[in-house]
Amino acid sequence: MRIAVINETSAGDRNGDVVKALEGRGHDIVNCGMKKGGQTPELTYIHTGLLAGLLLGTRKVDLVVGGCGTGIGFLNSAMQMPGVVCGLIQNPLDAFLFAQINDGNCISLALNYGYGWAADRNVNLIFDQFFSQPGGGGYPPHRKDSQAQSRQLLGGVAKATHRDLAAIIETLPADALLPAITYPGIKDILTGGQGLDPAVTAALEKRWAGK
């Protein structure tokens, strides 16, 4: 699994805790957000939520781990993007149930609010539970089929209520989009590996060119 860690400005100082908690699990970690607080250029939760949607929508990553001070801002920002199923994860039980019931592709962590003694250990335990077994197993197990049907139905709702990714890129305000897609390293991630959908590529190239 390829996992993007995307910290925003208020949670930049927690980046090391998140990356450390993910290491050693056999995944490819792409640390593409802020590495410490106060860095410039600066990403807010608006930009990191948008990046989550871009990286998942272009299939450059399989999972995004983000968050903000409370986790709520990033959650709301990411869920504006098509194909994102994001959960606010505050403890290991949240992580287990989100993986088994919702089988989501985006995690939002509260990285300032309540982030006290042993919080780094809590982040580690969160990922222990999230990766403890394959996602979508259902909880309780006898609800597996019903929960899978609900996920499929929700995916259909999301598809019907969102524009396609290329159209979103073309029409987003510059102050929302450009800090995200011009952040150091992001262009290399988006254009590396397998090619993007031609319409998405054209939309990104146009915005990178300042149009």
Residue pairs with C-beta under 8 A, 6 or more apart in sequence:
1 27
1 28
1 62
1 63
2 27
2 28
2 30
2 60
2 61
2 62
2 63
3 22
3 27
3 28
3 29
3 30
3 61
3 62
3 63
3 64
3 65
4 30
4 32
4 51
4 52
4 55
4 60
4 61
4 63
4 64
4 65
4 189
5 15
5 18
5 19
5 22
5 29
5 30
5 31
5 32
5 33
5 65
5 66
6 32
6 33
6 43
6 48
6 51
6 52
6 55
6 64
6 65
6 66
7 14
7 15
7 18
7 33
7 34
7 35
7 43
7 48
7 66
7 67
7 111
8 33
8 34
8 43
8 44
8 45
8 47
8 48
8 66
8 67
8 68
8 74
9 34
9 37
9 38
9 39
9 42
9 43
9 44
10 37
10 45
10 68
10 69
10 111
10 112
11 34
11 37
11 67
11 68
11 69
11 109
11 111
11 112
12 33
12 34
12 35
12 36
12 37
12 38
12 39
13 36
13 37
14 67
14 109
14 111
14 112
14 115
15 31
15 33
15 34
15 35
15 36
16 35
17 119
17 120
17 123
18 65
18 67
18 109
18 111
18 123
19 29
19 31
20 120
20 124
21 120
21 123
21 124
21 126
21 127
22 29
22 65
22 127
23 29
25 127
25 131
30 61
30 189
32 51
32 55
32 183
32 185
32 186
32 189
33 43
33 48
33 51
33 66
33 183
34 42
34 43
41 179
41 182
41 183
41 184
42 179
43 51
43 179
43 180
43 183
44 179
45 66
45 68
45 73
45 74
45 77
46 73
46 77
46 176
47 176
47 179
47 180
47 183
48 66
48 68
48 74
48 77
48 78
48 180
49 66
49 73
49 74
49 75
49 76
49 77
49 78
49 79
49 80
49 81
50 77
50 80
50 81
50 172
50 176
50 177
50 180
51 64
51 180
51 183
51 186
52 64
52 66
52 74
52 77
52 78
52 81
52 84
52 86
52 106
53 78
53 80
53 81
53 82
53 83
53 84
53 165
53 168
54 81
54 165
54 169
54 180
54 181
54 190
55 61
55 64
55 189
55 190
56 62
56 64
56 81
56 83
56 84
56 105
56 106
57 81
57 82
57 83
57 84
57 165
57 200
58 165
58 190
58 196
58 197
58 200
59 194
60 189
60 190
60 192
60 193
62 105
63 105
63 106
63 107
64 78
64 84
64 105
64 106
64 107
65 106
65 107
65 109
66 74
66 78
66 106
66 107
66 108
66 109
67 74
67 107
67 108
67 109
67 110
67 111
68 74
68 108
68 110
68 111
68 112
69 110
69 111
69 112
69 113
70 110
70 112
70 113
71 88
71 89
71 90
71 108
71 109
71 110
71 111
71 113
72 88
72 108
74 86
74 108
75 86
75 87
75 88
75 108
78 84
78 86
78 106
78 108
79 86
81 162
81 168
82 158
82 159
82 162
82 163
82 164
82 165
82 168
83 105
83 158
83 162
84 105
84 106
85 102
85 103
85 104
85 105
85 106
85 151
85 154
86 104
86 105
86 106
86 107
86 108
87 94
87 98
87 102
87 104
87 106
87 107
87 108
88 94
88 108
88 110
89 95
89 98
89 107
89 108
89 109
89 126
89 130
90 109
90 110
90 114
91 122
91 125
91 126
92 122
92 125
92 126
92 128
92 129
93 129
94 126
95 107
95 126
95 127
95 129
95 130
96 129
96 130
96 132
96 139
97 139
98 104
98 107
98 130
99 129
99 130
99 131
99 132
99 133
99 135
99 136
100 133
100 135
100 136
100 137
100 138
100 139
101 138
101 139
101 143
101 147
102 147
102 151
103 135
103 136
103 151
104 135
107 130
109 123
109 126
136 144
136 147
136 148
136 151
137 144
138 144
138 145
138 147
138 148
139 147
162 168
164 199
165 197
165 200
165 203
166 197
166 199
166 200
166 202
166 203
167 203
169 177
169 200
169 203
169 204
169 207
170 203
170 206
170 207
174 207
177 207
178 207
180 186
181 187
181 190
181 204
181 207
181 208
182 208
187 208
190 196
190 204
191 201
195 201
196 204
